[in-house]
Amino acid sequence: MTNTNTFNKKLNKIIFHFVIYGLSLIALIYLYFFFNSIVPFFIPITSITYNSSLPASTPLTKEKEKPYEKPCDYTNGRWVHDMRGPLYNGTTCSYIKNQRNCEVNGRPDTNYLYWRWKPNECNIPNFEPNTFLKLIKNKNIVFVGDSLANNQFESLVCILSTISIPQRIFKEDTLSTYYFASHDANVSIYWSPFLVKGDQRTKGGTPYNKIYLDKVNEKWTKHIDQMDLIVLSFGHWMDVPSIYYENHSVIGCFRCREFKFKYTDVGFYVATRKALKITLNKIIESKFIKGNGIDVIVRTYSPIHFKGDWDKGGTCSKTEPYKLEEKKLKGKDTEIRSLEMEELENVKAKAKESGFNLEVLDVTKLTLLRPNGHAGAYMNPFPFVKGIPKKVQNDCVHWCLPGIVDTWNEIFLEMMKRGK
């Protein structure tokens, strides 16, 4: 009997331990699944990447998606006062032509220096010389055109020289080149007021232009294979008495009655359009032949602010910009800008096929509103130092430097940044 009791006690003890072990195992299994079900709620939120533009099945990468940037429509806006002023002045920059150096020539008001173009839906950043130089590293940037092209060229060289002093490596009647050794880059200007081949009128010589509308100007086009970016701008030399040629024959003229010619006056818009067309096509053809990569920018017409020829009287003495309701684009300004835009569109597809971009730097509207930016009487040094003469020559075509042309180059830089 005693042995039986002892056996039962041992059996009960074993069963008890099995029950305890079993219950413990069940409890552990329960706790395992319970805690695993709530762990995700404790993952730090910073470790979760969310992108609503990706479908659920698309794997996420570590790369950040670049935000969409709407291109800035800089053509519509207004001029706002800005006390930051320019990056250089007439004393610190030695690359300004005397006729554009209004400060050094004694212009007493400085208000024209403190205006910034404010587009309606965006902002144009201040020009960053270092950014521009990085973009043109190991490249040749070439301006081609008239004295307004030179105006922009000088502005750009002045701005860039604030961080990198260039060396003038070439200068002749039709070409000037500055070399920026810090970035192995050249910035050049070719004098070609018609873009195509032509003979300019001269004082004391032939009083009218001879323009060959079927011939490119080989003084600059023969070097196209060495150019990486070309900025074309012209128009002001087209609006003077001219005779037009094609296939060695006269096809018409402009203002030829002044010289009693018997040719047909065809106006100057037709000639302006043809000159731009043949120039753009020449660049495109050169791309096919040479295989070099070229970007082309056409800078639109820069309005003048007095009636008559620039050297025959008139003034531009306003000291404030026009308000939008004060001045509207019309007449010659509208016509030249329109034909430039049209010819650009006509060859854009062909240019794209040949592998380079063709863009427009549209400055006509914003420039129209700045009559206070011209050199005016201060194209000459201290014009009123001996009192007010009966007649003072005013330049209401070209622009003081620094000045409004710096804004053209700010937009130029933004176009380059967008194109990269």
HELIX and SHEET records of a PDB file:
HELIX    1   1 THR A    2  ILE A   38  1                                  37    
HELIX    2   2 VAL A   39  PHE A   42  5                                   4    
HELIX    3   3 ILE A   45  SER A   47  5                                   3    
HELIX    4   4 ASN A   98  ARG A  100  5                                   3    
HELIX    5   5 ASN A  111  LEU A  113  5                                   3    
HELIX    6   6 PRO A  129  LEU A  135  1                                   7    
HELIX    7   7 SER A  147  LEU A  160  1                                  14    
HELIX    8   8 ALA A  181  HIS A  183  5                                   3    
HELIX    9   9 GLU A  218  THR A  221  1                                   4    
HELIX   10  10 ILE A  224  GLN A  226  5                                   3    
HELIX   11  11 CYS A  256  PHE A  259  5                                   4    
HELIX   12  12 TYR A  269  LYS A  290  1                                  22    
HELIX   13  13 GLY A  331  GLU A  353  1                                  23    
HELIX   14  14 THR A  364  LEU A  368  1                                   5    
HELIX   15  15 PRO A  371  GLY A  373  5                                   3    
HELIX   16  16 ALA A  377  MET A  379  5                                   3    
HELIX   17  17 ILE A  404  GLY A  419  1                                  16    
SHEET    1   A 2 GLY A  77  HIS A  81  0                                        
SHEET    2   A 2 TRP A 115  PRO A 119 -1                                        
SHEET    1   B 7 GLN A 167  LYS A 171  0                                        
SHEET    2   B 7 LEU A 175  PHE A 180 -1                                        
SHEET    3   B 7 ALA A 185  TRP A 191 -1                                        
SHEET    4   B 7 ASN A 140  GLY A 145  1                                        
SHEET    5   B 7 LEU A 229  SER A 233  1                                        
SHEET    6   B 7 ASP A 295  ARG A 299  1                                        
SHEET    7   B 7 LEU A 358  LEU A 361  1                                        
SHEET    1   C 4 VAL A 196  ASP A 199  0                                        
SHEET    2   C 4 ASN A 209  VAL A 216 -1                                        
SHEET    3   C 4 SER A 242  GLU A 246  1                                        
SHEET    4   C 4 SER A 249  PHE A 254 -1                                        
SHEET    1   D 2 HIS A 374  GLY A 376  0                                        
SHEET    2   D 2 ASP A 395  TRP A 399 -1                                        
END                                                                             
